[in-house]
């Protein structure tokens, strides 16, 4: 993570293959869009995900 790179406060992410994950479970995206997974309504997925 770059020294001045901002993270989203209160957002913890364990998806390590996302370009927005700083390697410390913090998200560096400017904003996120979260939605429910239709096959597993108790789980959510991040619509901002972008694979490394």
HELIX and SHEET records of a PDB file:
SHEET    1   A 2 UNK A  34  UNK A  37  0                                        
SHEET    2   A 2 UNK A  40  UNK A  46 -1                                        
END                                                                             
